[in-house]
């Protein structure tokens, strides 16, 4: 398990003054490609005192956010899960961002889900870049990965090449446009001229890169001038590169080894080539009833329109919302209108997500830094901020001005296909489970809640098995206020109700041995265990006291009748304890073997003896 040191006391939430100072970037890609590792090293390079995780990361299941400042530019980074079952957080991250970095492993390549996601981003014209990770893996190959990116993604070109040292360790990067080498072998990033071998490799690849950039230039004569032998100025090529990337027509590839090289190159690309929020089209915005609104833009002075892209609940802080502001300015202690109408866009009523329109007062605002945050006064159009104390706000809800309510069309919601029935472990936890289900439904829009009238079951519809495990863990932690097992249950071998397998095993054992559950749990077990405690005690005592083969045969042929219902005896005492032999049970040796006519009396099988001895 990985650990990350705290100590981010120097973090101060960024306060951008204009939308042009903001860049919203989302990291996407397959699971295990290293998205979270790249993001943490990006944060560590700009936040003093922040240290990334040590060791391997666990599977990400939720959207992560961090806001940093780099050379006067406020960069909001969003880290998305790579596992397909958590596609809801992936799409929420795409809604909150204006550009995407596809993180691809040089050892594993590109999977089908990543290729489909690339096509979705291309359909909306989102600017994209590719970060190639795991360059030091044994089976990694940067050139092969570039060829695969060009085959799957289209016009993708490498603008940097990795510099390898001994044991395939990455020691820097070679800039194909700047024709410089950024060396980190000494522990610091040093810019130097390339060696003869490095210069030859740069010259071999630089021409194809420049031609691909010039083809996207708005100057139609630039390509002819270059092909005729004219030297194009470096500033002109960089300007065309920025324009091509911002328009989503050119896709740079950068080698990234988070602990050594590539982080500063990623920042340079984000700051200079990725668009600001004013260049990104706003989603469809209407009134809560579906009426039209006047055209809006990313203007801090305009009417307030924001969207909740993630909701979490904390037992101490309460509900927190990660909000992307599209228009206007969001301030603390401001009364806003909260609108949520998923049924309008899905086409039917969704249980667990009822339509609502409420006015609420905004709590504290803060800049996100993974699980930590720092206070800030306001959030202007284009910014991403954490908001507290929005009790009615759910994921995909819209925050707008109280005097001018608005509704943002939510992102594409996948349809869950795997149903799972849920029930409380005890009657005392039923209210807790109902509350936890409502809370989880408000946080996860990919989960569907259903009360089945035919089967009398509470069913949650999920995206897959991993989604099921995550939801059940959250529900279990929300309802596990006390232990479901009792002392008497432990004495008679009954497991806790949280383990279905052991409970089934105990039920079969109870039917075989004639042990009787306590009165609190009797209704949850078969009547097969309801036998006379006095007859069981006597048969157990005799069965433990003899080793006669004939006696054992008599027991083995008659114990099956214990499964028939019987009237409980009026004998006082704990039923569980009377069903279990103890050290105080008299060792009664029979004077003679029982006649065959008595073989129909309930007997206990020989296996009771070994079980009882092992538990004494």
C-alpha positions in Angstrom: 0.0 0.0 0.0 1.3 3.4 -0.9 1.7 6.3 1.5 2.0 10.0 1.0 3.5 12.3 3.5 1.5 15.3 4.7 3.1 18.6 5.4 1.5 20.8 2.7 1.3 23.8 5.1 2.8 26.1 2.4 -0.1 25.6 0.1 -2.1 28.7 -0.7 -5.2 28.5 -2.9 -4.7 30.3 -6.2 -6.8 33.5 -6.8 -6.9 34.1 -10.6 -8.1 37.6 -11.6 -9.1 36.8 -15.2 -10.2 33.6 -17.0 -7.2 34.0 -19.3 -4.9 33.1 -16.4 -6.6 29.7 -15.9 -6.0 26.3 -17.5 -8.2 23.3 -16.7 -6.6 20.0 -17.7 -7.8 16.4 -17.1 -5.6 13.3 -17.1 -7.2 10.3 -18.7 -6.0 6.9 -19.9 -6.2 3.2 -19.1 -5.8 1.9 -15.5 -2.2 1.3 -14.5 -0.8 3.8 -16.9 0.4 6.1 -14.1 -2.0 9.1 -14.2 -2.1 9.6 -10.5 1.7 9.3 -10.3 2.1 12.0 -13.0 -0.4 14.3 -11.3 1.3 14.0 -7.9 4.7 14.8 -9.4 3.2 17.8 -11.2 1.8 19.1 -7.9 5.1 18.3 -6.0 7.0 20.4 -8.6 4.9 23.5 -7.7 3.8 23.1 -4.1 6.6 23.4 -1.5 6.5 20.6 1.0 4.3 18.3 -1.0 5.6 14.8 -1.5 4.1 12.1 -3.8 3.1 8.6 -2.7 5.8 6.1 -2.1 5.4 2.7 -3.9 2.6 1.5 -6.1 -0.8 3.2 -6.2 -4.0 1.5 -5.5 -6.8 1.5 -8.1 -8.3 5.0 -8.3 -12.1 4.9 -8.0 -12.9 8.7 -7.8 -12.1 12.0 -9.4 -9.1 13.8 -7.9 -8.4 17.5 -8.2 -5.5 19.9 -7.4 -5.0 23.6 -8.2 -1.5 25.0 -8.5 0.2 28.1 -9.9 2.9 27.8 -12.5 4.7 30.9 -13.9 1.6 33.1 -13.2 -0.9 30.6 -14.7 -3.4 28.9 -12.5 -3.6 25.2 -13.5 -6.5 23.1 -12.3 -5.6 19.4 -12.7 -8.2 16.6 -12.6 -7.2 13.0 -12.2 -9.8 10.4 -13.5 -10.1 6.7 -12.8 -8.9 4.4 -15.5 -11.1 1.4 -14.7 -14.2 1.2 -16.9 -16.6 0.7 -14.0 -16.0 4.3 -12.9 -16.7 6.0 -16.2 -19.0 8.4 -14.4 -16.1 10.2 -12.7 -14.2 10.1 -16.0 -17.0 12.0 -17.8 -17.3 14.4 -14.9 -13.6 15.2 -15.3 -14.0 15.8 -19.0 -16.9 18.2 -18.2 -14.7 20.2 -15.8 -11.7 20.5 -18.1 -10.9 22.4 -21.3 -8.0 20.1 -22.5 -7.0 16.5 -21.9 -3.7 14.7 -21.5 -3.9 11.0 -22.4 -1.4 9.1 -20.3 -0.2 6.0 -22.2 2.2 3.3 -20.9 5.1 2.5 -23.1 5.0 -1.0 -21.8 1.3 -1.7 -22.2 0.1 0.4 -25.2 -3.4 1.7 -25.9 -6.5 -0.2 -25.2 -9.9 0.0 -26.9 -11.6 2.1 -24.3 -8.8 4.8 -24.6 -9.3 4.8 -28.4 -13.0 5.3 -28.0 -12.5 8.1 -25.5 -10.1 9.8 -27.9 -12.8 9.8 -30.6 -15.3 11.3 -28.1 -12.9 14.2 -27.4 -12.3 14.6 -31.1 -16.1 14.9 -31.6 -16.3 18.0 -29.4 -12.9 19.4 -30.5 -11.2 19.1 -27.1 -7.4 19.8 -27.4 -5.3 16.8 -26.5 -1.7 15.7 -25.8 -0.1 12.4 -25.0 2.2 11.7 -22.1 4.1 8.4 -22.5 5.0 6.8 -19.1 6.9 3.7 -17.9 9.8 4.4 -20.2 12.1 2.4 -17.9 10.1 -0.8 -18.0 11.8 -3.8 -19.4 9.4 -4.2 -22.4 8.9 -0.5 -23.1 9.7 1.0 -26.4 9.2 4.8 -27.1 9.4 4.5 -30.9 6.8 1.7 -31.0 4.5 3.7 -28.8 4.8 6.7 -31.1 3.8 4.5 -34.1 0.8 3.1 -32.2 -0.3 6.6 -31.2 -0.1 7.8 -34.8 -2.1 4.7 -35.9 -4.8 5.1 -33.2 -4.9 8.8 -32.6 -4.0 10.3 -36.0 -1.7 13.3 -36.4 0.3 12.8 -33.2 4.0 13.8 -33.2 6.7 13.5 -30.6 8.2 17.0 -29.7 10.6 15.5 -27.1 12.8 12.4 -27.1 13.9 10.6 -23.9 17.6 10.6 -22.9 18.5 7.2 -21.5 21.3 6.3 -19.1 22.5 3.0 -17.7 19.8 0.3 -17.0 17.4 2.2 -19.2 17.0 5.0 -16.7 15.6 8.2 -18.1 18.0 11.1 -17.5 16.4 13.9 -19.5 14.7 14.9 -22.7 15.8 16.2 -26.1 13.7 19.1 -27.5 13.2 18.6 -31.3 12.1 22.2 -31.8 14.6 23.9 -29.5 17.4 21.5 -30.4 18.5 21.5 -26.8 18.9 18.7 -24.2 17.4 19.1 -20.8 19.6 16.9 -18.5 18.6 15.9 -15.0 21.4 13.4 -14.4 23.0 15.8 -11.8 19.8 16.1 -9.8 18.8 19.4 -11.3 17.4 20.3 -14.7 20.3 21.6 -16.8 20.0 22.8 -20.4 22.9 21.9 -22.6 23.8 21.4 -26.3 23.3 17.9 -27.8 26.1 15.6 -28.4 27.0 14.4 -31.9 24.8 11.3 -31.6 21.9 13.3 -30.0 22.2 16.0 -32.7 22.0 13.4 -35.5 18.8 11.9 -33.9 17.2 15.3 -33.5 17.9 16.3 -37.1 16.5 13.0 -38.3 13.1 13.6 -36.7 12.9 17.4 -36.7 11.9 17.8 -40.3 8.8 15.6 -40.1 7.7 17.4 -37.0 8.1 20.9 -38.5 6.1 19.8 -41.7 3.3 18.5 -39.5 3.1 21.8 -37.6 3.3 24.0 -40.7 0.5 22.1 -42.3 -1.8 23.3 -39.6 -0.6 26.9 -39.9 -3.0 29.7 -40.9 -0.3 31.0 -43.3 -0.8 29.0 -46.5 2.6 30.1 -47.9 4.6 28.8 -44.9 4.8 25.2 -46.1 5.9 26.2 -49.6 8.6 28.4 -48.1 9.9 25.7 -45.9 9.9 23.1 -48.7 11.8 25.5 -50.9 14.6 25.5 -48.3 13.8 28.7 -46.4 14.7 28.6 -42.7 11.5 29.3 -40.7 12.0 31.2 -37.4 11.7 29.3 -34.2 9.1 31.8 -32.8 6.9 31.3 -35.9 6.9 27.5 -35.5 6.1 27.7 -31.8 3.2 30.1 -32.5 1.8 27.7 -35.1 2.2 24.8 -32.7 0.2 26.6 -30.0 -2.6 27.4 -32.5 -2.7 23.8 -33.8 -2.9 22.3 -30.3 -5.5 24.8 -29.1 -7.7 24.0 -32.1 -7.4 20.3 -31.5 -5.7 19.7 -34.8 -2.2 18.7 -33.6 -1.4 16.3 -30.7 2.1 16.5 -29.2 3.7 13.5 -27.6 5.9 14.0 -24.5 8.0 11.3 -22.7 7.4 11.5 -19.0 9.4 9.7 -16.2 7.8 11.5 -13.2 10.8 11.2 -10.8 13.4 12.4 -13.4 12.1 14.0 -16.6 9.1 15.3 -18.5 7.3 17.2 -15.7 8.6 20.7 -16.7 7.9 19.9 -20.4 4.3 19.1 -19.5 4.0 22.4 -17.7 5.4 24.3 -20.6 2.9 22.7 -22.9 0.0 23.4 -20.6 1.0 27.1 -20.1 1.7 27.9 -23.7 -0.4 25.6 -25.9 -3.5 24.6 -24.0 -6.5 27.0 -24.3 -8.0 29.1 -21.5 -11.7 28.8 -20.5 -12.8 31.6 -22.8 -11.8 29.6 -25.8 -13.9 26.6 -24.8 -17.6 26.4 -25.7 -20.0 26.3 -22.8 -22.5 23.4 -22.4 -26.1 23.8 -23.1 -27.8 26.1 -20.6 -31.6 26.5 -20.2 -34.1 27.5 -17.5 -35.1 24.8 -15.0 -38.4 24.4 -17.0 -36.5 24.0 -20.3 -36.9 27.5 -21.6 -34.2 29.4 -23.5 -31.8 31.8 -21.9 -29.7 34.5 -23.4 -26.3 33.5 -24.8 -23.7 33.3 -22.1 -19.9 33.5 -22.1 -17.1 32.9 -19.7 -17.4 36.3 -18.1 -16.8 36.9 -14.4 -19.2 39.8 -14.6 -22.0 37.8 -16.1 -24.9 35.9 -14.4 -23.7 33.0 -12.2 -23.9 29.5 -13.8 -21.8 26.7 -12.2 -22.1 22.9 -12.1 -21.3 20.3 -9.4 -18.9 17.8 -11.0 -18.3 15.7 -7.8 -20.0 15.3 -4.4 -18.5 13.7 -1.3 -19.6 13.3 2.3 -17.4 13.6 5.3 -18.6 12.7 8.8 -16.9 15.8 10.3 -17.1 18.4 7.4 -20.4 17.3 5.9 -21.1 17.4 2.2 -18.5 19.0 -0.1 -19.0 19.8 -3.8 -16.3 20.2 -6.5 -17.8 23.0 -8.7 -16.8 24.2 -12.1 -17.9 27.9 -12.7 -18.9 28.6 -16.3 -20.2 32.2 -15.9 -20.2 34.8 -13.2 -18.5 34.8 -9.8 -19.2 32.5 -6.9 -18.7 33.9 -3.4 -18.9 32.6 0.1 -22.1 33.1 2.1 -24.0 33.8 -1.1 -27.5 32.5 -1.6 -27.7 30.5 -4.8 -30.3 28.4 -6.6 -29.7 24.7 -6.8 -31.4 22.8 -9.7 -31.3 19.1 -10.5 -33.5 17.5 -13.1 -31.9 14.3 -14.4 -35.3 13.0 -15.4 -35.6 15.8 -18.0 -32.5 14.5 -19.9 -32.8 10.7 -19.2 -36.5 10.7 -20.2 -37.9 9.0 -17.0 -38.1 9.4 -13.3 -34.9 8.1 -11.6 -35.3 6.8 -8.1 -32.7 8.2 -5.8 -32.3 11.3 -8.0 -35.6 13.2 -7.7 -36.0 16.6 -9.4 -35.4 19.5 -7.1 -35.1 23.3 -7.0 -33.8 24.9 -3.8 -32.2 28.0 -2.5 -29.2 27.5 -0.4 -26.4 29.5 1.2 -22.9 28.7 0.0 -20.5 27.7 2.7 -16.7 28.2 2.6 -14.8 28.2 -0.7 -11.4 26.5 -1.0 -8.9 25.5 -3.6 -8.5 21.7 -4.0 -5.3 19.8 -3.4 -6.4 16.1 -3.4 -7.9 15.5 0.0 -6.7 18.8 1.4 -7.7 22.3 0.6 -7.0 26.0 1.4 -9.5 28.8 1.7 -10.2 31.3 -1.0 -12.6 34.2 -1.2 -14.2 33.7 -4.6 -14.2 31.6 -7.8 -14.5 33.5 -11.1 -15.7 32.1 -14.4 -13.5 29.3 -15.6 -12.3 28.3 -12.2 -12.8 25.1 -10.2 -13.4 25.3 -6.5 -14.5 23.2 -3.5 -17.8 24.3 -1.8 -19.0 23.2 1.6 -22.5 23.0 3.2 -24.6 22.6 0.1 -27.0 20.1 1.6 -29.3 19.7 -1.4 -26.6 19.8 -4.1 -25.9 16.5 -5.9 -23.5 15.6 -8.6 -24.4 17.2 -12.0 -26.6 19.8 -10.2 -26.5 23.5 -11.4 -25.8 26.5 -9.2 -27.1 29.7 -10.5 -28.3 33.2 -9.4 -31.3 33.2 -7.1 -33.0 35.8 -9.4 -32.1 34.0 -12.6 -32.3 30.2 -12.2 -30.5 28.1 -14.8 -30.0 24.5 -15.6 -26.9 23.0 -17.3 -27.4 19.9 -19.4 -25.4 17.1 -17.7 -22.7 15.1 -19.3 -23.5 11.8 -21.0 -24.7 9.4 -18.3 -23.9 5.7 -18.9 -26.6 3.2 -18.2 -25.8 0.7 -15.4 -26.4 -2.9 -16.2 -25.5 -5.0 -13.1 -28.3 -5.2 -10.4 -27.4 -6.1 -6.8 -29.9 -6.6 -4.0 -29.0 -4.9 -0.7 -30.4 -5.4 2.8 -29.4 -4.3 6.2 -27.5 -6.8 8.4 -30.1 -6.2 11.2 -33.3 -4.4 11.8 -31.5 -1.8 13.8 -29.5 -0.8 10.7 -32.4 -0.4 8.3 -32.7 3.3 8.9 -28.9 3.8 8.5 -28.9 1.8 5.3 -31.7 3.9 3.8 -29.9 7.1 4.7 -26.6 5.8 3.3 -28.3 4.8 0.0 -29.7 8.2 -0.5 -26.3 9.8 0.3 -24.4 7.5 -2.1 -27.0 8.0 -4.8 -26.6 11.8 -4.6 -22.8 11.4 -5.0 -22.8 8.8 -7.8 -25.0 9.5 -10.8 -24.1 6.2 -12.4 -25.8 4.3 -9.6 -29.6 3.6 -9.9 -31.7 2.9 -6.9 -34.8 0.7 -7.2 -37.4 -0.7 -4.7 -38.7 -3.8 -6.4 -42.4 -4.3 -5.5 -42.5 -7.9 -6.6 -39.5 -9.3 -4.7 -39.7 -6.7 -1.8 -36.0 -6.0 -2.4 -33.9 -2.9 -2.5 -31.8 -3.1 -5.7 -28.9 -0.9 -6.8 -27.9 -0.9 -10.5 -24.2 -0.7 -11.0 -21.6 -0.4 -13.8 -19.8 -3.7 -12.9 -18.2 -5.8 -10.2 -15.6 -3.2 -9.2 -18.4 -0.7 -8.9 -20.3 -3.1 -6.7 -17.4 -3.6 -4.3 -16.8 0.1 -4.0 -20.5 0.9 -3.3 -20.9 -2.0 -0.8 -17.8 -0.9 1.1 -19.1 2.6 1.4 -22.5 1.4 2.5 -21.0 -1.1 5.0 -18.8 1.6 6.5 -21.8 3.9 6.8 -24.0 1.4 8.7 -21.4 -0.5 10.7 -22.1 1.3 13.9 -22.1 -1.8 16.1 -21.2 -5.5 15.8 -23.9 -7.7 14.4 -22.8 -10.8 16.4 -23.8 -11.4 20.0 -21.9 -13.2 22.8 -24.4 -16.0 22.8 -24.0 -16.5 19.1 -20.3 -16.8 19.5 -20.8 -19.4 22.3 -22.9 -21.6 20.1 -20.8 -21.2 17.0 -23.0 -18.7 15.2 -21.1 -16.3 12.9 -21.9 -12.6 12.4 -24.6 -11.8 9.9 -22.0 -10.0 7.7 -20.7 -13.4 6.4 -23.2 -15.2 4.3 -21.0 -18.2 3.7 -20.2 -18.8 7.3 -23.9 -18.2 8.2 -25.0 -20.9 5.8 -22.4 -23.3 7.1 -23.6 -22.6 10.7 -27.2 -23.2 9.6 -26.3 -26.7 8.3 -24.3 -27.5 11.4 -27.2 -26.4 13.6 -29.6 -28.7 11.8 -27.3 -31.6 12.0 -26.4 -31.2 15.7 -29.7 -29.9 17.0 -28.3 -26.7 18.4 -30.9 -24.0 18.8 -30.4 -20.3 17.9 -31.1 -17.6 20.4 -34.5 -16.0 20.5 -33.2 -12.9 18.7 -32.0 -14.8 15.7 -34.4 -17.7 15.6 -36.6 -16.2 12.9 -33.6 -15.9 10.5 -32.8 -19.7 10.6 -34.6 -22.8 9.5 -37.0 -24.5 11.9 -34.8 -27.5 11.5 -32.8 -26.4 14.5 -35.8 -26.1 16.8 -35.5 -29.3 18.7 -36.1 -30.2 22.3 -33.1 -29.0 24.4 -33.5 -31.8 27.0 -33.5 -34.6 24.4 -30.5 -33.1 22.7 -28.6 -32.8 26.0 -29.2 -36.5 26.8 -28.3 -37.7 23.3 -25.2 -35.6 23.2 -24.0 -36.9 26.5 -24.5 -40.6 25.5 -23.0 -40.0 22.1 -19.8 -38.5 23.5 -19.5 -41.3 26.1 -19.2 -44.4 23.9 -17.2 -45.7 21.0 -19.4 -48.7 20.2 -19.8 -49.2 16.4 -23.4 -50.2 17.0 -24.1 -47.1 18.9 -22.6 -45.0 16.2 -24.7 -46.7 13.6 -27.8 -46.0 15.6 -26.9 -42.4 15.8 -26.1 -42.1 12.1 -29.4 -43.5 11.1 -31.5 -41.5 13.4 -29.9 -38.0 13.5 -31.5 -37.0 10.2 -34.9 -36.8 11.9 -33.7 -33.8 13.8 -34.5 -31.7 10.8 -38.3 -32.1 11.4 -39.9 -29.3 13.4 -40.4 -29.9 17.0 -41.9 -28.1 19.9 -39.3 -26.3 22.0 -39.0 -27.6 25.5 -39.9 -25.5 28.5 -36.6 -26.2 30.1 -35.2 -23.0 31.5 -31.7 -21.8 30.6 -30.0 -20.6 27.4 -31.0 -22.7 24.4 -27.7 -22.2 22.8 -25.8 -23.4 25.9 -28.1 -26.4 26.4 -27.4 -27.5 22.8 -23.7 -27.5 23.3 -21.9 -30.1 25.5 -19.7 -28.6 28.1 -17.2 -30.0 30.7 -20.1 -30.1 33.2 -22.0 -32.6 31.0 -22.0 -36.0 32.9 -20.2 -38.8 31.1 -23.0 -41.4 31.4 -22.0 -44.8 30.3 -25.0 -46.9 29.3 -25.4 -50.3 31.0 -26.2 -51.9 27.7 -26.6 -51.1 24.0 -29.9 -49.5 23.1 -32.4 -51.7 21.5 -33.2 -51.2 17.8 -36.7 -50.0 18.7 -35.0 -47.0 20.2 -33.1 -46.1 17.1 -35.8 -43.7 15.9 -35.1 -41.4 18.8 -33.2 -38.2 17.8 -29.5 -38.9 18.0 -26.4 -36.8 17.4 -23.9 -37.9 14.7 -20.4 -38.8 15.7 -19.0 -35.6 14.1 -20.5 -33.6 17.0 -17.9 -35.0 19.3 -14.9 -33.8 17.3 -16.4 -30.4 16.7 -17.3 -29.9 20.4 -13.8 -30.9 21.5 -12.1 -28.5 19.1 -14.2 -25.6 20.4 -13.9 -26.2 24.1 
